[in-house]
Amino acid sequence: MTGLVDEELVSHYPESLKYICHNGSGYDQVDAEACAKRGIVNSIELTNSGIKVSNTPGVVVAATADAGIFLLLGALRNFNHGIFELRRGKDQLSLLKYRELED
């Protein structure tokens, strides 16, 4: 599931739900406080001590680095201009101008 996991959504989860794992770095889309409150009534802990929240740190590190390098190279090679001209119907290689890296 995608999107914000807030207090309203948590209130509709079944009592059998024990864990939520966000597949990415951090869990800013999950209201961890609302999950922790689940199963606590009048400050007395029930057998369900709330929904535990975790994440998978490091799983998107390589993909993020790849995207960053791709964007950097695209900016250096003026890639956006070439794509724009191709979409306008100009397919000449001379339109794909780029800058050489200098020391």
C-alpha beads as a LAMMPS data file, in Angstrom:
LAMMPS data file: protein, C-alpha beads

103 atoms
102 bonds

1 atom types
1 bond types

-500.0 500.0 xlo xhi
-500.0 500.0 ylo yhi
-500.0 500.0 zlo zhi

Masses

1 110.0

Atoms # bond

1 1 1 0.000 0.000 0.000
2 1 1 1.172 3.532 -0.641
3 1 1 0.378 6.888 0.877
4 1 1 0.132 8.325 4.343
5 1 1 -0.507 5.946 7.230
6 1 1 -2.160 8.299 9.700
7 1 1 -4.173 7.863 12.902
8 1 1 -7.471 7.487 11.029
9 1 1 -6.125 4.690 8.843
10 1 1 -4.466 2.953 11.804
11 1 1 -7.831 2.900 13.611
12 1 1 -9.262 0.747 10.790
13 1 1 -6.505 -1.872 10.858
14 1 1 -7.400 -5.244 12.381
15 1 1 -6.260 -6.000 15.917
16 1 1 -4.100 -8.811 14.585
17 1 1 -1.748 -6.340 12.825
18 1 1 1.520 -6.213 14.752
19 1 1 4.098 -4.688 12.368
20 1 1 4.346 -2.101 9.592
21 1 1 7.541 -1.997 7.550
22 1 1 8.201 0.922 5.211
23 1 1 10.293 -0.337 2.303
24 1 1 12.677 2.590 2.077
25 1 1 14.832 4.876 4.155
26 1 1 12.944 6.405 7.046
27 1 1 9.250 6.103 7.730
28 1 1 7.990 9.678 7.473
29 1 1 4.791 8.467 5.742
30 1 1 3.846 6.412 8.805
31 1 1 2.484 8.068 11.943
32 1 1 4.613 6.088 14.390
33 1 1 2.974 7.741 17.406
34 1 1 -0.507 6.630 16.299
35 1 1 0.823 3.109 15.767
36 1 1 2.452 3.081 19.211
37 1 1 -0.796 4.222 20.879
38 1 1 -2.681 1.322 19.343
39 1 1 -3.587 -1.183 22.046
40 1 1 -3.145 1.242 24.941
41 1 1 -6.371 2.273 26.697
42 1 1 -6.407 4.593 29.732
43 1 1 -2.622 4.232 30.108
44 1 1 -2.999 0.486 30.755
45 1 1 -1.148 -1.723 28.294
46 1 1 -3.182 -4.516 26.785
47 1 1 -1.723 -7.708 25.355
48 1 1 -1.293 -5.820 22.075
49 1 1 1.424 -3.287 22.827
50 1 1 0.837 -1.265 19.675
51 1 1 1.897 -1.634 16.084
52 1 1 5.648 -1.717 15.695
53 1 1 7.060 0.396 12.837
54 1 1 10.306 -0.314 11.012
55 1 1 12.023 0.537 7.752
56 1 1 14.632 -0.902 5.416
57 1 1 17.542 1.555 5.546
58 1 1 19.999 1.333 2.716
59 1 1 17.687 -0.427 0.297
60 1 1 17.377 2.597 -2.005
61 1 1 20.920 3.924 -1.686
62 1 1 22.209 2.497 -4.987
63 1 1 19.124 3.563 -6.963
64 1 1 19.327 7.094 -5.524
65 1 1 23.013 7.350 -6.415
66 1 1 22.315 6.076 -9.940
67 1 1 19.563 8.646 -10.446
68 1 1 21.823 11.430 -9.153
69 1 1 24.639 10.503 -11.530
70 1 1 22.173 10.188 -14.432
71 1 1 20.790 13.682 -13.718
72 1 1 24.277 15.144 -13.378
73 1 1 25.471 13.654 -16.664
74 1 1 22.260 14.717 -18.393
75 1 1 22.759 18.297 -17.231
76 1 1 26.418 18.332 -18.309
77 1 1 25.580 16.922 -21.746
78 1 1 22.559 19.200 -22.280
79 1 1 20.409 16.101 -22.643
80 1 1 17.144 17.945 -22.092
81 1 1 17.731 20.145 -25.162
82 1 1 18.274 17.095 -27.369
83 1 1 15.114 15.386 -26.133
84 1 1 13.132 18.604 -26.666
85 1 1 14.376 18.890 -30.262
86 1 1 13.666 15.215 -30.970
87 1 1 10.093 15.684 -29.761
88 1 1 9.758 18.627 -32.135
89 1 1 10.705 16.270 -34.970
90 1 1 14.337 17.236 -35.455
91 1 1 16.439 14.088 -35.355
92 1 1 19.780 15.423 -36.530
93 1 1 22.742 14.433 -34.389
94 1 1 24.107 17.973 -34.650
95 1 1 21.294 19.097 -32.346
96 1 1 22.722 17.055 -29.482
97 1 1 25.288 19.607 -28.347
98 1 1 27.174 18.990 -25.165
99 1 1 29.939 20.507 -23.121
100 1 1 33.246 18.817 -22.588
101 1 1 34.439 18.575 -19.018
102 1 1 37.466 20.758 -18.389
103 1 1 40.152 20.505 -15.714

Bonds

1 1 1 2
2 1 2 3
3 1 3 4
4 1 4 5
5 1 5 6
6 1 6 7
7 1 7 8
8 1 8 9
9 1 9 10
10 1 10 11
11 1 11 12
12 1 12 13
13 1 13 14
14 1 14 15
15 1 15 16
16 1 16 17
17 1 17 18
18 1 18 19
19 1 19 20
20 1 20 21
21 1 21 22
22 1 22 23
23 1 23 24
24 1 24 25
25 1 25 26
26 1 26 27
27 1 27 28
28 1 28 29
29 1 29 30
30 1 30 31
31 1 31 32
32 1 32 33
33 1 33 34
34 1 34 35
35 1 35 36
36 1 36 37
37 1 37 38
38 1 38 39
39 1 39 40
40 1 40 41
41 1 41 42
42 1 42 43
43 1 43 44
44 1 44 45
45 1 45 46
46 1 46 47
47 1 47 48
48 1 48 49
49 1 49 50
50 1 50 51
51 1 51 52
52 1 52 53
53 1 53 54
54 1 54 55
55 1 55 56
56 1 56 57
57 1 57 58
58 1 58 59
59 1 59 60
60 1 60 61
61 1 61 62
62 1 62 63
63 1 63 64
64 1 64 65
65 1 65 66
66 1 66 67
67 1 67 68
68 1 68 69
69 1 69 70
70 1 70 71
71 1 71 72
72 1 72 73
73 1 73 74
74 1 74 75
75 1 75 76
76 1 76 77
77 1 77 78
78 1 78 79
79 1 79 80
80 1 80 81
81 1 81 82
82 1 82 83
83 1 83 84
84 1 84 85
85 1 85 86
86 1 86 87
87 1 87 88
88 1 88 89
89 1 89 90
90 1 90 91
91 1 91 92
92 1 92 93
93 1 93 94
94 1 94 95
95 1 95 96
96 1 96 97
97 1 97 98
98 1 98 99
99 1 99 100
100 1 100 101
101 1 101 102
102 1 102 103
